[in-house]
């Protein structure tokens, strides 16, 4: 038996509905976001979980909580799983940023791995801190199922790191809708992607909701 990591993006927030950049901001889930968390727990509660790791931000903790309570697994909070910090772009729309920070925005769109939002963090910074969490997981749990609850950019960056994709392409190569789950097995020949951005665990009315 091998180690399998389930990467779960948090449920819907007001920011994910409007498309504003939300990194260090700490909004709660919407009512629909709480339902998404419950749906994940209901669909995956029967798996033999060995650990649950979460970003300490409120939207991630609230998403992890139903599964932890149902499965009786304690939640381990890790700073390395926080979302990328968007600096002066926090809470702003892409249109606002393109107008007010045009040159920085163009550089970031071209290569967000090595260019940061104005006053924020580069993708490579997120790759470094999140890799420490992944290394800890692989060291402590050689087999079993581990849940990692995190954020849109951070999960995409972790998947790029695991799968050998240039971190600078995380926005162009991997989609990650709210409350979606991606599954990576740490197999004999390295990380093996089994599922990407799936939302089949959500009830129909939630699965049909758009969310950035």
URMO-V663561 format. One record per residue. N is the residue number from 1. RES is the residue in one small letter. OMEGA is omega in whole degrees, 0 to 359 (NA if undefined). NEAR is the number of other ideal C-beta (glycine too) atoms within 12 Angstrom. D_CENTER is the distance of its C-alpha to the mean C-alpha in Angstrom with 2 decimals. Layout:
n->N res->RES omega->OMEGA near->NEAR d_center->D_CENTER
n->N res->RES omega->OMEGA near->NEAR d_center->D_CENTER
This chain:
n->1 res->x omega->183 near->14 d_center->25.36
n->2 res->x omega->176 near->22 d_center->22.28
n->3 res->x omega->177 near->29 d_center->18.93
n->4 res->x omega->182 near->34 d_center->16.16
n->5 res->x omega->177 near->42 d_center->12.47
n->6 res->x omega->179 near->37 d_center->10.44
n->7 res->x omega->183 near->51 d_center->6.67
n->8 res->x omega->173 near->53 d_center->6.04
n->9 res->x omega->181 near->49 d_center->4.14
n->10 res->x omega->179 near->48 d_center->6.77
n->11 res->x omega->186 near->48 d_center->10.10
n->12 res->x omega->171 near->38 d_center->12.19
n->13 res->x omega->176 near->38 d_center->13.41
n->14 res->x omega->180 near->24 d_center->16.39
n->15 res->x omega->180 near->36 d_center->14.52
n->16 res->x omega->176 near->35 d_center->12.46
n->17 res->x omega->186 near->22 d_center->15.94
n->18 res->x omega->180 near->22 d_center->17.82
n->19 res->x omega->177 near->21 d_center->15.69
n->20 res->x omega->180 near->23 d_center->16.25
n->21 res->x omega->185 near->37 d_center->14.19
n->22 res->x omega->179 near->39 d_center->12.45
n->23 res->x omega->179 near->34 d_center->11.23
n->24 res->x omega->173 near->28 d_center->13.61
n->25 res->x omega->189 near->28 d_center->14.93
n->26 res->x omega->179 near->25 d_center->14.38
n->27 res->x omega->175 near->28 d_center->15.13
n->28 res->x omega->172 near->25 d_center->15.44
n->29 res->x omega->169 near->36 d_center->14.43
n->30 res->x omega->174 near->27 d_center->17.12
n->31 res->x omega->177 near->19 d_center->19.45
n->32 res->x omega->177 near->28 d_center->17.82
n->33 res->x omega->176 near->35 d_center->14.38
n->34 res->x omega->177 near->26 d_center->16.19
n->35 res->x omega->178 near->28 d_center->17.73
n->36 res->x omega->179 near->42 d_center->14.52
n->37 res->x omega->178 near->43 d_center->13.65
n->38 res->x omega->180 near->29 d_center->17.27
n->39 res->x omega->177 near->34 d_center->17.22
n->40 res->x omega->181 near->43 d_center->14.52
n->41 res->x omega->181 near->35 d_center->16.62
n->42 res->x omega->183 near->20 d_center->19.75
n->43 res->x omega->189 near->26 d_center->18.77
n->44 res->x omega->185 near->34 d_center->17.50
n->45 res->x omega->185 near->23 d_center->19.70
n->46 res->x omega->178 near->12 d_center->22.32
n->47 res->x omega->177 near->25 d_center->20.40
n->48 res->x omega->182 near->18 d_center->21.70
n->49 res->x omega->175 near->30 d_center->18.76
n->50 res->x omega->180 near->25 d_center->19.49
n->51 res->x omega->174 near->35 d_center->16.68
n->52 res->x omega->177 near->42 d_center->13.63
n->53 res->x omega->182 near->42 d_center->11.51
n->54 res->x omega->164 near->39 d_center->9.50
n->55 res->x omega->179 near->42 d_center->8.83
n->56 res->x omega->179 near->26 d_center->12.23
n->57 res->x omega->191 near->33 d_center->11.48
n->58 res->x omega->183 near->29 d_center->13.20
n->59 res->x omega->178 near->42 d_center->10.82
n->60 res->x omega->180 near->45 d_center->8.58
n->61 res->x omega->180 near->33 d_center->11.99
n->62 res->x omega->179 near->37 d_center->13.51
n->63 res->x omega->181 near->45 d_center->11.14
n->64 res->x omega->190 near->47 d_center->11.79
n->65 res->x omega->182 near->31 d_center->15.42
n->66 res->x omega->179 near->33 d_center->17.07
n->67 res->x omega->179 near->41 d_center->16.22
n->68 res->x omega->181 near->30 d_center->17.32
n->69 res->x omega->182 near->19 d_center->20.45
n->70 res->x omega->183 near->23 d_center->21.29
n->71 res->x omega->181 near->26 d_center->20.92
n->72 res->x omega->181 near->14 d_center->22.37
n->73 res->x omega->177 near->28 d_center->19.74
n->74 res->x omega->179 near->18 d_center->19.22
n->75 res->x omega->178 near->28 d_center->15.88
n->76 res->x omega->184 near->29 d_center->15.39
n->77 res->x omega->183 near->24 d_center->13.78
n->78 res->x omega->178 near->32 d_center->12.72
n->79 res->x omega->182 near->22 d_center->12.92
n->80 res->x omega->180 near->31 d_center->11.38
n->81 res->x omega->178 near->43 d_center->7.83
n->82 res->x omega->177 near->37 d_center->8.50
n->83 res->x omega->174 near->45 d_center->7.54
n->84 res->x omega->177 near->44 d_center->10.15
n->85 res->x omega->182 near->30 d_center->13.47
n->86 res->x omega->174 near->38 d_center->15.20
n->87 res->x omega->184 near->26 d_center->18.58
n->88 res->x omega->178 near->21 d_center->21.25
n->89 res->x omega->184 near->34 d_center->19.09
n->90 res->x omega->177 near->27 d_center->17.30
n->91 res->x omega->182 near->23 d_center->18.15
n->92 res->x omega->177 near->28 d_center->19.92
n->93 res->x omega->176 near->21 d_center->19.83
n->94 res->x omega->180 near->23 d_center->19.96
n->95 res->x omega->178 near->16 d_center->23.67
n->96 res->x omega->184 near->21 d_center->24.28
n->97 res->x omega->179 near->30 d_center->22.66
n->98 res->x omega->179 near->18 d_center->24.59
n->99 res->x omega->189 near->14 d_center->27.71
n->100 res->x omega->184 near->17 d_center->27.39
n->101 res->x omega->193 near->29 d_center->25.63
n->102 res->x omega->184 near->16 d_center->26.60
n->103 res->x omega->178 near->15 d_center->27.17
n->104 res->x omega->182 near->25 d_center->24.00
n->105 res->x omega->179 near->29 d_center->22.03
n->106 res->x omega->178 near->17 d_center->23.81
n->107 res->x omega->181 near->20 d_center->23.22
n->108 res->x omega->178 near->34 d_center->19.45
n->109 res->x omega->181 near->22 d_center->19.32
n->110 res->x omega->180 near->16 d_center->21.51
n->111 res->x omega->180 near->20 d_center->19.48
n->112 res->x omega->175 near->37 d_center->16.38
n->113 res->x omega->186 near->32 d_center->16.33
n->114 res->x omega->175 near->20 d_center->19.60
n->115 res->x omega->184 near->27 d_center->19.99
n->116 res->x omega->165 near->28 d_center->18.43
n->117 res->x omega->183 near->37 d_center->18.38
n->118 res->x omega->182 near->25 d_center->21.63
n->119 res->x omega->183 near->20 d_center->21.42
n->120 res->x omega->186 near->31 d_center->17.72
n->121 res->x omega->174 near->32 d_center->15.88
n->122 res->x omega->177 near->29 d_center->16.00
n->123 res->x omega->181 near->39 d_center->13.33
n->124 res->x omega->176 near->24 d_center->15.47
n->125 res->x omega->179 near->29 d_center->15.25
n->126 res->x omega->179 near->44 d_center->11.51
n->127 res->x omega->182 near->33 d_center->12.34
n->128 res->x omega->184 near->21 d_center->15.14
n->129 res->x omega->179 near->29 d_center->13.68
n->130 res->x omega->179 near->41 d_center->10.69
n->131 res->x omega->178 near->25 d_center->13.38
n->132 res->x omega->177 near->21 d_center->15.44
n->133 res->x omega->180 near->38 d_center->13.15
n->134 res->x omega->178 near->35 d_center->13.13
n->135 res->x omega->178 near->19 d_center->16.85
n->136 res->x omega->179 near->21 d_center->17.46
n->137 res->x omega->182 near->36 d_center->16.00
n->138 res->x omega->179 near->28 d_center->18.14
n->139 res->x omega->185 near->14 d_center->21.09
n->140 res->x omega->185 near->17 d_center->21.11
n->141 res->x omega->181 near->27 d_center->20.33
n->142 res->x omega->177 near->15 d_center->22.11
n->143 res->x omega->175 near->19 d_center->21.99
n->144 res->x omega->183 near->24 d_center->20.35
n->145 res->x omega->179 near->34 d_center->17.03
n->146 res->x omega->176 near->40 d_center->14.20
n->147 res->x omega->176 near->44 d_center->11.19
n->148 res->x omega->181 near->46 d_center->8.06
n->149 res->x omega->185 near->51 d_center->6.20
n->150 res->x omega->193 near->47 d_center->3.57
n->151 res->x omega->188 near->48 d_center->2.84
n->152 res->x omega->183 near->43 d_center->4.24
n->153 res->x omega->184 near->41 d_center->6.25
n->154 res->x omega->178 near->46 d_center->5.11
n->155 res->x omega->179 near->45 d_center->3.70
n->156 res->x omega->179 near->40 d_center->6.78
n->157 res->x omega->177 near->44 d_center->8.73
n->158 res->x omega->179 near->46 d_center->8.53
n->159 res->x omega->176 near->42 d_center->9.64
n->160 res->x omega->181 near->36 d_center->12.22
n->161 res->x omega->181 near->34 d_center->13.47
n->162 res->x omega->189 near->36 d_center->13.94
n->163 res->x omega->176 near->26 d_center->15.54
n->164 res->x omega->177 near->15 d_center->17.71
n->165 res->x omega->178 near->24 d_center->16.52
n->166 res->x omega->181 near->22 d_center->17.44
n->167 res->x omega->179 near->35 d_center->14.59
n->168 res->x omega->180 near->26 d_center->16.52
n->169 res->x omega->186 near->23 d_center->15.85
n->170 res->x omega->180 near->35 d_center->12.06
n->171 res->x omega->186 near->28 d_center->12.69
n->172 res->x omega->189 near->18 d_center->15.66
n->173 res->x omega->188 near->22 d_center->14.83
n->174 res->x omega->172 near->31 d_center->11.54
n->175 res->x omega->183 near->22 d_center->10.75
n->176 res->x omega->180 near->34 d_center->7.69
n->177 res->x omega->181 near->32 d_center->9.37
n->178 res->x omega->177 near->42 d_center->8.72
n->179 res->x omega->179 near->49 d_center->8.98
n->180 res->x omega->181 near->41 d_center->8.81
n->181 res->x omega->175 near->42 d_center->8.93
n->182 res->x omega->188 near->37 d_center->9.47
n->183 res->x omega->178 near->32 d_center->12.14
n->184 res->x omega->174 near->32 d_center->13.52
n->185 res->x omega->174 near->26 d_center->16.92
n->186 res->x omega->189 near->29 d_center->18.25
n->187 res->x omega->184 near->19 d_center->21.57
n->188 res->x omega->183 near->10 d_center->24.95
n->189 res->x omega->178 near->9 d_center->24.44
n->190 res->x omega->183 near->16 d_center->20.90
n->191 res->x omega->181 near->28 d_center->17.40
n->192 res->x omega->181 near->22 d_center->17.93
n->193 res->x omega->178 near->26 d_center->15.47
n->194 res->x omega->184 near->21 d_center->16.54
n->195 res->x omega->182 near->22 d_center->14.21
n->196 res->x omega->172 near->27 d_center->11.77
n->197 res->x omega->183 near->25 d_center->10.12
n->198 res->x omega->178 near->25 d_center->12.76
n->199 res->x omega->181 near->32 d_center->13.69
n->200 res->x omega->179 near->18 d_center->17.15
n->201 res->x omega->181 near->30 d_center->16.69
n->202 res->x omega->173 near->33 d_center->16.92
n->203 res->x omega->189 near->19 d_center->20.47
n->204 res->x omega->183 near->12 d_center->21.97
n->205 res->x omega->179 near->13 d_center->22.00
n->206 res->x omega->179 near->31 d_center->18.26
n->207 res->x omega->181 near->24 d_center->17.44
n->208 res->x omega->180 near->12 d_center->19.62
n->209 res->x omega->176 near->26 d_center->17.98
n->210 res->x omega->178 near->15 d_center->16.57
n->211 res->x omega->182 near->33 d_center->13.51
n->212 res->x omega->NA near->26 d_center->11.99
